Amino acid sequence: MADSRGSFAARLARHGGAPYGQPTMSASSPNSTPPAASGLLPAIGAYVIWGFLPLYLILVKSVPAFEFVGWRIIWTLPLCLVIVAVRRQFPELLAALTSPRSLLALLASSVLIGINWFVYIWAIMEGEVYATSIGYYLNPLINVLLGTLLLGERLSRRQWLAVAIAAAAVVLLASGAPTSLWISLTLGFSFSLYGLVRKQVSVGSLPGLTIESAILLPIAASIAGWYALSPAGSAFGQDAWMSGLIIFSGVVTAVPLLLFAIAARRMDYSTLGFIQYLSPTIVFFLGLFVFHQPLAPAKLASFVLIWVAVAIFVFDLWAKRRGA
């Protein structure tokens, strides 16, 4: 039976569904603060940064994806700690650290976010830009599916139609572009499961990401150490330019999340949920016009089907919002 607060997918959509492995706002975040207009620029800023992230990742393409994920975790943690201190969120951070239930959930979410980060970074570095875009277009529709399968929520007719059309797109991809299908599905499902786990605890975006980064830090440090001791050596420290780019990974992780947190507190969550499609759309056009990746007929047809499914999903959210 559906939760009285609304479906899992609808709650994630209201919370903005931050893409590219970034946590959504916790259920405890207020939503009745300043006017929506004051949150629009931070929201657009966050999703634009996430959308243009492939351009940054191409600059560090010479760094193995596995090593880069390790450095991203290492440099995200100190920056998150600084932001948490500035925003005076240490009480929330300590509350989560002293709660076994919260720590268990964040342990699971850290594994999911680590998988999501690695697959996304690897895919961009390998030129699978369209596959990443499809993955995050599918994400809200996967949320609907998980809400039905795991939480026993009932779908509306429009939601069933959207899921069916998205499933047709996946089948089409499986037949026309099978080598990249796993990327789209892994990104979509890992982030949907991540959102599902994070919804079980009332931990805000930045404190949650701080704890997740701390949980992953021993693994990240081991990865960095392994590459440092390898014959080729670590990418970090070989030259100032590349070292600076690697340090910047903490900035491109934490700053858009901070903007998203600001936006989520200042504007309606449904509106924020609609803006989430800005990121995969930017990624799609980067693949087409910047990376000049060929768009095979099967992929193009899959994109069209997914866009139709997304349009139905957004219309369903809008209709429910008007009827509320």
Buried (B, 14 or more C-beta within 10 A) or exposed (E): EBEEEBBBBBBBBBBBBBBBBBBBBBBEBEBEEEEBEBBBEBBBBBBBBBBBBBEBBBEBBEBBBEBBBBBBBBBBBBBBBEBBEEBEBBEBBEEBBEBEEBBEBBBBBBBBBBBBBBBBBBBBBEBBBBBBBBBBBBBBBBBBBBBBEEBEBEBEEBBBBBBBBBBBBBEBBBEBBEEBBEBBBBBBBBBBBBBBBBBBBBBBBBBBBBBBBBBBBEBBEEBBEEBBEEEEEBBBEEEEEBBEBBBBBBBBBBBBBBBBBBBBBBBBBBBBBBBBBBBBBBBBBBBBEEBEBEEEEBBEBBBEBBBBBBEBBBEBBEEBBEEE
